Amino acid sequence: MPRKPKMTDEERRAYSAKMRGELEAVMDRAYGAMVASEDFWAVVMRTAATLADRSPVNSIAVAVQCPHATRVLSSGDWRKAGRFPAKGSTSIRIWTPIKRRSESGQDATATAADGQQQAPGEATAEGEGWKVSGFKAGPVFDISQTDGDAYEPPAAAPLAVETIRDSLITQYRDAYHEDPEQSGGFDFTRDAPDNVARILLYGHAWRRITEADAPLPGQHAAEVASAAHVAALILGIAPGPVVMPPLAGIITQDKKPPVHESAVRVIETGRAIAHAVTTAAERSRELAPIG
């Protein structure tokens, strides 16, 4: 079978511009759905919790294209894992970095989607001799779109809900210099550990997201609930309710609608709370006496 001819530089630029335009349209559709459907807002939050290695913006992009995604990789990375895109499957488009050599200034695009990279509008990163100069639309595939060898995605050991509860209590006291029971009027000895954990996740999110960041009536409470929801999903406990922020119809001079900033803040807050718990648990394991 003859090989497909390589694209010229002009054809490559035209193709890249076409893919970028299509992904921008996807993002516009996603932002519209996020202020019109609480169900889709919940899908975005679930996707962000499941795909914790993807940027918030790319989590939104995946959610609108493949709502049930659980593990997304480039075709190259799937092949390294012994799998490959199934015949007839359509790729999911996400933002991937365009890199250039820092010294020579010669541009080079990343060959695979890197979940650790930031999406457009966020801080760019520099690597060894390379600098991110922009972003393009790159293809990835969910595991449900692939065939091949059996694959077990990497996963951290689950934490006991009592460990999550105790860590959240300790961190609340250390970070805010308050006892969560006294400040909230709770008696945690009467509640099941998972219920206490949900209360504390909400309390941490309330402290991390300020009303100045979410000034519209009802926006702050909605973002706090959603951030706590994301953290609970990451930590593996039954989450509290997810609430869509009341941002429909809001127009600003920014290119991105306010729901973009809201979603990024919620996702980053939820992930940060969960990360603090898992980091504390890992540290406790390291310090635990042996034998």
N, C-alpha and C positions, 0 to 999 in steps of 0.2 A: 504494500500500500504506500503510495507516494506521500512524502512528508508535506505537511501544510507549509506553504511559503511564509517566511518571516515577514512581519510587518515593517514597513519603512518607519523612520522617525516621525514623519508627518502622520502616518496612519496610526502609529502608537499614541501620539498626542491626541488625535481625534477620538480614538477609542477611549482613552483615559478621561477625556472631557465628557464623553457620552455617559460613561459609567458614573462619574461624579454627579452629573446632572440627575441621573436616575436615583442615586442614593439620596441626594438632597430632596427630591420629590418624596421619597420614602419617609424621610425624617419629617417633612411637612405633614404628611398623612398621619404619622405617629403622634406629633404634637397636637393635631386636631382631635385625634381620638382620645388623647389623655385628658382633655378638658370636657369631653362629651360622654365618656363611658367610664363609670367606676370599675366595671369589669376589666376593661383594658388597662386602666391604671394598676389594678391588682396584678395583671399579667406582667407588666413592666417590673413591678416590685419582686414578683416571684423569679423572673428571669435574672434580675440583678443579684438576687440572693443565690441562685443556682450557679450562675456564671460569674462568680466572684473575681475571676482573673481577667474579666473584661471591663473596660472603662464604663462609667454610667451611660455615656452617649451610645457606645456600641451595644450595651445591654438594651437600650431603647430600640436601636436598629434591628437587633435580633428578634425582640419581642413582637414587632409588627410584621416581620417576615416569616417567622417560625415560632409561634406562640408556645409550643410545647418543647422547645429546645432544652437539652440537658447538658450537652458537651459539644462545643464547636471548635473546629480546627481547620487549618488550611489543608488542601488536598495533599500537599507535601508532607505535612505532619501526620496526617492520617496514614499515609503510605509507610512512614517510619514505624507506625504502630501496627502495621500489617493489615490495614484496611484501606479502602479506596471509595470514591464517590460512586454510588450506584448508578447504573445506566438510566438515563432520563431524569436524574435528579437536577434540580435547579439550585445554584449556589445562593447563599445568603451574602449580601453585601454589607461590609462594615468598613469603618475608616481605618486605614493602615498607613504607617509613616513613610514619607519620602525622605531618604537620607542622602547626605552629601559628605564628602570628605572635608573635614574642618580646615585643613591646610590648603589643599589644592583647589577646593571649591567645585570639584567635579561632582555632579549629581549622580545619585544611584538610588534606585527604589528598593525597598525591602522586598524580599522574595516571598516572605510568608507573613501571615497575619500574626501580630504579636499582641496578646491580650494585655501585656504590661504597659504597652504604649498608650499615651493619652489620645483622646479624640480631638477634633478641631475645637479651638476656643479654649483649650486647656494648656497648661505649661508644657513646653517641649523639653526633650531630654537629650543629653549628649552622651555618646558612648565612646569607645576607644577609637579615636580618629574619625568619628562620624558625628554628624549633627542633623537633627530632624529639621527639615526646612519646610515641611508642609504635609498634607495628607491626601491620599487618594482612596478611591473605592476599591477594596480588595475582596476576593471571594473566600468564603469559608463554608463548611458543611457541618450540619448537626450529625451526631452519631446515627440518628434515625434515617439519614440519607446515605449511609455508607453500607458496604458489604465487606466481608473478609474475615480475618481472625477474630476470635472472641476478645473483647476489650473490657477491662475493668478500670474505670476512671480513678485517678488518685483521690483519696479521701482521707481526712484526718480521723483519728479515733474519736468516736462520739464521747461527749462529756456527760457525766451524770448531772441530772437537773439540780441536785443538791450542791454540786460544785459550782454550777452556773449561778445559783442563788447566792451562795456565800461570797463568790468573787464579786458579784454586783453590789452586795452590801458593803464589802470592804472598800471597793473603789468609790462608792458614793460617799462614804465617810472621809476617805482620803482626799478626794477631789473637791468636795463641796463643804467639808468640815461641818457636816450635819448628820444626825442619825435619821435614816429614811423613815423609820417607824414614827419617831416623834414629830418630824416635819410634815409627814403625810397623815398622821393620825391612824396608823395601822397597827395591828398586832399580828406579826408574821407567824407567831406560834400557832395561830388558829387556821392558817391557810396552808393548802398543799404547796409543796416547793415550786411546782410549775406556775401556779397562780402568783406566788410571790415574785418569781422571776419575771413574769409579764408586767407586773406592777413596777418593778425596778427598771425594766427596759424602757418603759414609758417615762419614768422619772429621769433616767439618764438622757433620753432624747429631748425631754423638756428643757433640761439644763444646757444641752449642746446647741439646740436651735433656738435662737432668740426671737422675740416678737418683732424686733427691728428688721430681721431678715425676712419675716413673713407677716407683713403689716395688714393685709386685707382681713376683714372679719371672717373668722373661721379658718383662715389659712394656717395659722400657727398650730392649732390643735390638730388639723388634718396632717400636716407634715410630721408632727411629733408621733402621731399614731402610726403613720406609714413607716417612719424610720424604726420604730420599735418592732413593727411587723417584719421588716427586712432582717433585723438583728435576730429575732426569734427563729426565722426560717433558717438562717445560717447556722445558728446554734443547735438546731434540731428539736426545738420545743414547739408545741402548738401555739401559733401566734394569736395576738389580739386582732381586732379589726383593722383593715386597711381603709383609709379615707382619702378620697380624691380632693385635692385642694380646690377652692372655688375661684378658678382663674379663667373661666370661659369668657370670651369677649373682651379681655384686657388687651390693650394695644400700647406698645411702647416704641421708642425710636430704635431699639436694638434689633439686630437681624433675627435673633432667636426670640420666640415668645417667652413670657414669664414662666410658663410651665417647664421650660427647659431648665432654667436655674433652680426651680423648685424641685424637680426630679433629681437633679444632680446632687443638691444639698441633702435630700432625703436619703438617697442611696449611699452617699459617702458617710453620712452620720450613722446609718444602720450598720454599715460595714465596720466603721471605726469602733463602735460599741462592741460588736461581736469579736473583733480582732483583739481588743483589750482583754476580753474574757479568756479567749483561747491562749493568748500570750501568757497571762497570769497562770493558767492551768499548766502550761508547758514548763514554766519556771518552777512551779510547785513540784512537779514530777522530778525535775533536775535536782531539787534540794532535798527530796525525800530520802530518808536514811535507807540504806540497802542492807538486807538481811535481818 
